[in-house]
Amino acid sequence: MTSTEATYLPSFDINEINEEITKNGIYKRQGEIPQIKTVFKLIKNLTLEEIKKKEEKSYPKYFTEISNKNFKYIGILTNELKRDLYGYSLMDNQDEFIGEFKEEKRNGFGIYKFKPNEEEQEIYIGEYINNIKEGKGMYIKIKKTIKEDSNGNNILINFVSGIGCFENDLLQNGIIFSIKDDKNNIYFGKLNELGEQDDTEALFIEEGNKIFKGKINKGNMIEGRNIFLNDKNEKIKAYYFTRIKDEKNGHFEFDKNKNEEKDDEYIKKAKEILDINYAKNIQDIYNEINEAFDSYKNYDKAFDIDFNNDIKNKIKNHLDKIIMN
């Protein structure tokens, strides 16, 4: 998941902007370069007395729209005309971002939508430090198959979502939840630098009726306990297996009794995870994200939005509930 920030930002005379805002309450410029549009307003709910209490050079002062054919920014700029606090960016590569900025970089909480291709749409929701995904977050990779329910809402059909703690742009540990052809799979554990499931104490729930607890290496189950359940979540059968490799090929060794005393513990944990209903929670976050982007990419609507309460806190609360569980 990579992104390229837009590098073009028109030059402005800050004194000219201040003079125009003082006179007319708004600064507008359109045109000397085709398809360029700029609008500056004083940030809402900010008095002159409050501005004077802050450091004049760096304190966010303007709610702004800057746009051309391939790039748009709607949000807050400092006196040095740097993105700060929060805003919406449409980048040169057509990726989109709504979230918090500091000194031009993504810092704090944000939502990053990668430009969709014919096969999938990819989204990251979570924390940033200097443009790097760092802290609690979630990614959703949505396949092309999205359908509408009876109320006209988009329902995710085939997708995978990673939820947990990110470090240096990568999900390190957490939950991988996926739906494919109406079948749910949930992985609970660590991942390696390639994003593969890699944990000596992994928990994997397949289709809600098969539980694996044990060692997974590079996405492959190596050794552990398999437990099969019926529709009432009652154990039907279980066995411990070990993958054995020899010079010619690999094979499995089975033991029905090894670790049997822990089956109830594994089943209880799996039930707790299934009760969280990740599908609904992720669907709720996805709907909130679409609503946020639809609202915030329009300047007049965005100016009236309380970013913290209307976007950040609402989506972050959904995210926190999932991660804390």
N, C-alpha and C positions, 0 to 999 in steps of 0.2 A: 504494500500500500504506500505509494509515493505521491507527492503532490508538488506542483510548481506554482509559487506565488507570482501574481502579476507584479511587474517591475515598473509599470508606467503610472506616474502620478503627476498631473498637471501642476505647474508652478503657480503660486498665488502670492499676492502682496498682502500680508497680514493687516497692515494699516488700512488698506483699501477695504478689506472685509469688515474690519471693526467700524469704519466710518459708515459703510452702507447699512450694517446691522443697527447701529445707533440711530441712523436716520429713518430707515424703513422697517426695521425689525427682521429683515431677511436679506441675504446676499444671494444673488443668482447670476450665473454666467453660462452662456450657451453659444458655442458656435465657432470660435476662431479656428478650431480643429474640428472637422466634421464629426458628428455623432458624440461630441463631448457635452455632457451636461453636469453642472455643479450647482448645489444649493447648500447654503450654510444658514443655520439658525442657532441662537443661543440654546444651550442644553436646558431642557425643561426642569422646572423646580429648582433652579439655581439663581440666587439673587446676587447682585453686585457685591454686597457685603460678604457673602460666602466666597466669592471668587477672590476677593482681596486677602482672605485668610489663608489662601493656598499659595504655593509657589507659582508665580505668574507664568513661567516658561513651560512648565510641564503639566499643569492642571487641566484636565479635559474641559473644554469650554464650548465646543460647537457640536451640534447634531447635524450631520452632513450627508449629502448624496453626491457621489462622484461616479460618473459612468461614461463608458464609450462602447464600442461594438462588442468587445470581448471581455470587458471588465466592469464590475460595479462594486462600490462600497457604500453601504448605508449604515451610519453609526456615528460614533464620537471621535473627534480629532482634538489633539492638543493645540496649543498656540504654535507649536512647531510643526503642526499639520501631520502628526503621526497618529495612527490608529491607537486608541486607548480605551480602557474600560470595557466596552462591548460594541458589537456591530455585526453586520452581515456582509460577507464578501463572496462575489462571483469571480472566480479566477480565470486567468487566460486559458487554462486547459478545461474550463467549464466545470471544475469542481466547485462546491459551495460550502460555506462555513458560517454558522451563527454561534457566537460565543464571546468569551472575554479576551481582551488584548491588553498587553502592556508593552510600550515602546515598540509597536509595530508587530510584535510576535504573539502567537496564541499562548496565553497564560491564564490558567484557571479552568473553568468549565466550558465545554463547547460541543457542538454537533457538526461533524464533517461528512458531507455527502459526496462521494466520488461520482464523476460523470458516468451515468449508466451506459452499458453497452447492450448489444442484442441479447446477451445471455443472462446478465445479472446486474443488480444494484448493490453497492457496498456502502455501509454507513458506520461511523464510529461516534459514540456518545460517551463523554467522560472528561477526565482531567488532563491538562497539558502543562508542561514546563518548557518554555522557549521553543515552541512548535513541536515538541516531542511528547508523545502519549506517555504519561507518567502518573500513576495513581489508580484510583478506582475507575472502571470504565466497561464498555460493552461494544462489541462490533456485531453487526448483522450483515450477512451476505445472503441476499435474496435472489433466488433463481427466477426465471422469467414467468413461472406459473403463479400468478396472483389472481384470485377471482373475487367477485363481489358477492356479499351475502344478500339476504332478502331486503335489507334496508339500504343497499347501495354502498356499503362500506367495503373497502379493500381488505381481504383476508389473506394472510400469508399461507402459502401451501408448502412449497419446497424452499427451505432456508436452513442456514446454520448460524448460530449465535454463540459468541464467546463472551463470558461474563466473569469479571474478577479483577485482579491486580495487574496493571501494565507497568513495565519497566523498560526504558529505552526503546519505546515504540512497539514492544512485543508483549503479548499476554503471557505471563509467567505461570500463574496458577489460578484455578477457578472452576467454572462449569462450561462445558460445551454442550449446547442443546441444539438438536436438529430435528426437522420434520422432512421426511421424504416419502411421498406417496401415502400420506396419512399415518406413517409409522414414526413414533417418537423414540429418539435415542438420547441418553443423557450420560455425559462423562464428567466425573468429579475428581480433579487431581491436578497434577503439574503438566507443563508442556516444555518441550525443548526449544532451541533457537530457530528451528524450522517450523514451529507450530504444531509439531506432532505430539500425540499423547505419550507421556514418558514419566512413569511414576511407579515406585515399588509398592505403594499402598493405594492404588487406583480403585475407584468404584465406577462401574459401568452398568447402566440399566438399559436394556434393549427391548423396545416395544412394550415396556411396562410389565413383562412377564418373565424376563430372564435377567438375572443379576450376576455380575462378575466382580469379585474382589480379589485383587492380587497385583501382580507385576505386569506392566505394559512397557514395552521398549520400542521406541520409534513407531508407535501406532499399532504394534503387534502384541497380542496377548501371549505372554511367555509362561506364566505360572500363576495358578490361583484357583479359587473356588467358583464353580458355576452352580447356580441355583435356579431351578425352573418352577414357576408359579402357575396356578390356575386362575380363573376369572375372579375368584374370591381372595386372591393374594395368599393362597395356601401352598405350601411347598409340595410339589409333585415328586421331584427327584433332585439329587445334587451329587456332585463329585468334584474332587480336586484333580487338577491335571498339571502336568509338567511337559513343556516342549523340549524334546531331546534331539540334539543334532549329532549326526555321525558323519563319517567321511563321504558316504554316498547320498544320503538324504535325511530328512528329519522325520520324527514320529512323536507321538504323545504317549505318556504313561498316565494311568488313571488310578485314583484311590478314592473310594466312596466315603471312607470314614475320616480321612484327614481334615481337621478343622471343622468337623460337623457341629461341634458344640457352639460355634459362632454363627451358625446359620440364622438363628432368630435375631441376633444383633444386626446382621447385614440386611435382613428383610425389613426390620424396623427402620433402619436408616434410609433404605430405598423408599419406603412408604412416606417418610417425612419429606423427602425430596420431591416425590410425585405430587404430594398435596400442595406444594407451592404453586403449581400450575404455571410453569414457565411460559407456555404457549400464550396464555391470556395476558400475562404481564408484558411480554415482548410485543404482543399485538397492541396493547395500550400505549407503550412507549412509541411504537412506530406511528400510530395515529397522531399522538401529540407532536411528533417531529414534523409530520407533513403539515399539520395546522400551523406550527411555528414558522416554517419556511414560507408558506402561502401568505402569512400575515407580514412577516418582517422584510420581505423583498420589495414591498410597496412602501415608499417613503412616507406618505401621509399616514398610513396605518402604523408604521414602525415608530413614528414620532409620538404616538399616543400610547405605546405599549410600555408597561412597567417591566423591563427585562427580567429583573430578579424574581418577581412574583408571577408574571404571566408566562415566562418561558423557563428560565433556569431552575427555579425551585420546584416547579410542577414536574418537569422531566427528571430532575435529580432525585426527587422523592420516590418516583417509580424505580429508579435505578438502585437507590439505597436499600429499598425493601428487598429486592432480589439478591443483592450482594450480601446483605446482613444475614439472610437466610442461608 
